[in-house]
Amino acid sequence: MRVYLWIEFLGIFIILPTLLYLQTPKVILPILWAIALACWIILYKDKTFDRDLLWNVKTLKNSLKPMLIQFIIITLLLSVIVTFFAPELLFSLLTQNPLLWFLILIFYPILSVYPQELIYRTFFFHRYQTLTENRTLFITLNALLFGFIHIIFHNWIAVALTIGGGILFAMMYQRSRSMAVVFVAHSLYGAMLFTLGLGKFFQNGTLEILTQTLKF
């Protein structure tokens, strides 16, 4: 079983992202949702899995305050960085296409955040928790792999940002065991990146599909 888990692990989190990087599909959300559905089925059929973890809103209330404080600090830091190093990006989507910006804030959590967190937190933490007893290593590996899937965007900024986000989300999930907590956090940070103008580094994601669908 352990050998099978390693093969499965490598297939989902190393081989598949590499193939997507090489193929560079213009629309990746259907692929993301197909993987998420497969992960959901595996979890649902696993008798050792607590199905409450598929959402688990119980710990959200106690997690909100530290989450928001952390979010504000990181948002201010990123705002300063963008202002000094790429001022042309700052609020570019918001000012140039406010309707698209608004639609992304509405649909991004549903279309993109939920399947990502299902795969990389709920599924990953349950399915592969026996591969190592070192929790620090486990969280680091999770964050690196979360960044690795973003090689599909063909730029190092997307990878760097999502490794940082991966560390935050993995630590949150480790503490809370709540998909609701990481869903809210991931949605906030995603909205912040699009608002600051950094969404351009994630062009094959929600931004692309909404742009193509609505023909902006």
C-alpha positions in Angstrom: 0.0 0.0 0.0 2.8 2.4 0.8 4.4 1.8 -2.6 1.1 2.5 -4.3 0.7 5.7 -2.3 4.1 6.9 -3.5 3.2 6.1 -7.1 -0.1 7.9 -6.7 1.6 10.8 -5.0 4.2 11.2 -7.7 1.5 10.9 -10.4 -0.8 13.6 -9.1 1.7 16.1 -7.7 4.8 15.7 -9.9 4.0 14.0 -13.2 0.6 15.6 -13.9 1.8 19.2 -13.3 4.9 18.5 -15.5 2.6 17.3 -18.3 0.3 20.3 -17.9 3.4 22.6 -18.1 4.6 21.0 -21.3 1.1 21.0 -22.9 0.1 24.4 -21.5 -3.6 23.9 -21.9 -5.5 27.2 -22.3 -8.3 26.2 -19.9 -7.1 24.3 -16.9 -10.2 24.5 -14.6 -11.9 21.4 -16.1 -8.7 19.4 -15.4 -8.5 20.8 -11.9 -12.1 19.9 -11.2 -11.7 16.4 -12.6 -8.8 15.7 -10.2 -10.8 17.2 -7.4 -13.7 15.0 -8.1 -11.5 11.9 -8.1 -10.0 13.0 -4.8 -13.4 13.5 -3.3 -14.5 10.0 -4.4 -11.4 8.5 -2.8 -12.0 10.3 0.4 -15.7 9.6 0.5 -15.1 5.8 0.1 -12.3 5.8 2.7 -13.8 4.5 5.9 -11.0 6.1 8.0 -11.8 9.6 6.7 -13.9 11.9 8.7 -16.3 13.4 6.2 -16.8 16.4 8.4 -13.4 17.5 7.3 -14.7 18.2 3.8 -15.9 21.5 5.2 -15.7 21.6 9.1 -16.9 25.2 9.8 -16.6 24.7 13.6 -13.1 26.2 13.9 -13.7 29.1 11.5 -14.9 31.6 14.1 -11.8 31.2 16.3 -9.5 31.3 13.2 -10.9 34.5 11.7 -9.1 37.1 13.9 -5.5 35.8 13.5 -6.2 35.1 9.8 -7.4 38.7 9.1 -4.5 40.2 11.1 -2.0 38.1 9.1 -3.9 38.9 5.8 -3.7 42.7 6.5 0.0 42.6 7.2 0.8 40.6 4.1 -1.4 42.8 2.0 0.4 45.9 3.1 3.8 44.4 2.4 2.8 43.2 -1.1 1.2 46.6 -1.8 4.5 48.3 -1.0 6.5 45.8 -3.1 4.2 46.3 -6.1 4.2 50.1 -5.7 8.0 50.2 -5.8 8.8 47.5 -8.3 5.8 47.4 -10.6 3.7 50.5 -10.1 2.0 50.0 -13.5 0.4 46.9 -12.1 -1.1 48.4 -9.0 -4.9 48.1 -9.2 -4.6 47.7 -12.9 -7.4 45.2 -13.3 -9.7 47.1 -10.9 -9.3 50.4 -12.8 -9.2 49.0 -16.4 -11.9 46.4 -16.1 -13.9 46.7 -12.8 -16.6 44.4 -14.0 -14.1 41.6 -14.7 -12.5 42.3 -11.4 -15.8 42.0 -9.6 -16.7 38.7 -11.4 -13.4 37.2 -10.5 -13.9 38.0 -6.9 -17.3 36.2 -7.1 -16.4 33.2 -9.1 -12.7 32.6 -8.2 -13.4 31.0 -4.9 -16.0 28.6 -6.4 -14.2 27.8 -9.6 -10.6 27.6 -8.4 -10.1 27.8 -4.6 -12.4 25.0 -3.6 -10.9 22.3 -5.9 -7.4 23.4 -5.0 -8.0 23.2 -1.3 -9.8 19.9 -1.6 -6.8 18.4 -3.4 -3.9 20.1 -1.7 -5.1 20.2 1.9 -8.0 17.9 2.7 -7.0 15.1 0.4 -3.2 15.6 0.7 -3.2 15.7 4.5 -5.4 12.6 4.9 -4.1 10.5 2.1 -0.3 11.0 2.6 0.0 11.7 6.4 1.7 8.3 6.9 4.5 9.0 4.4 6.5 11.0 7.0 6.1 11.6 10.7 8.0 14.9 10.5 5.2 17.5 10.5 7.5 20.3 9.4 8.7 18.3 6.5 5.2 17.4 5.6 4.0 21.0 5.6 7.1 22.1 3.6 6.5 19.4 1.0 2.8 20.4 0.7 3.7 24.1 0.2 6.4 23.3 -2.4 4.1 21.0 -4.3 1.3 23.6 -4.2 3.8 26.0 -5.7 5.0 23.4 -8.2 1.5 23.0 -9.8 1.7 26.7 -10.7 4.6 26.1 -13.1 1.7 25.8 -15.7 1.7 29.6 -15.7 5.3 29.7 -17.0 6.6 32.4 -14.6 8.5 32.2 -11.4 6.4 34.9 -9.6 3.3 32.7 -9.7 5.4 29.8 -8.2 7.0 32.0 -5.5 3.7 33.5 -4.5 1.9 30.2 -4.2 4.8 28.6 -2.3 4.3 31.3 0.3 0.6 30.9 0.2 1.0 27.1 0.5 3.0 27.5 3.7 0.3 29.7 5.2 -2.6 27.4 4.1 -0.8 24.2 5.1 -0.1 25.6 8.6 -3.7 26.8 8.9 -5.1 23.4 7.9 -2.6 21.6 10.2 -4.0 23.6 13.2 -7.7 23.7 12.3 -8.3 20.6 10.2 -11.0 22.8 8.5 -11.4 23.2 4.8 -13.6 26.1 5.5 -10.7 28.0 7.2 -8.3 27.5 4.3 -11.1 28.2 1.7 -11.8 31.6 3.3 -8.0 32.4 3.6 -7.2 31.3 0.1 -10.2 33.3 -1.3 -9.0 36.4 0.5 -5.4 36.1 -0.7 -6.6 35.4 -4.3 -8.9 38.4 -4.3 -6.0 40.5 -2.9 -3.6 39.4 -5.7 -6.1 40.2 -8.4 -6.9 43.6 -6.8 -3.2 44.5 -6.6 -2.8 43.7 -10.3 -0.8 40.5 -9.8 -3.5 38.3 -11.5 -1.6 38.7 -14.8 0.8 36.1 -13.5 -2.0 33.6 -13.4 -3.3 34.0 -16.9 -4.4 30.4 -17.6 -6.7 30.4 -14.5 -9.9 32.0 -13.5 -8.9 35.3 -15.2 -8.5 33.6 -18.6 -11.7 31.6 -18.5 -13.8 34.6 -17.5 -12.2 36.8 -20.0 -12.8 34.3 -22.8 -16.4 33.5 -21.7 -17.4 37.1 -21.4 -15.2 38.3 -24.3 -13.7 41.2 -22.5 
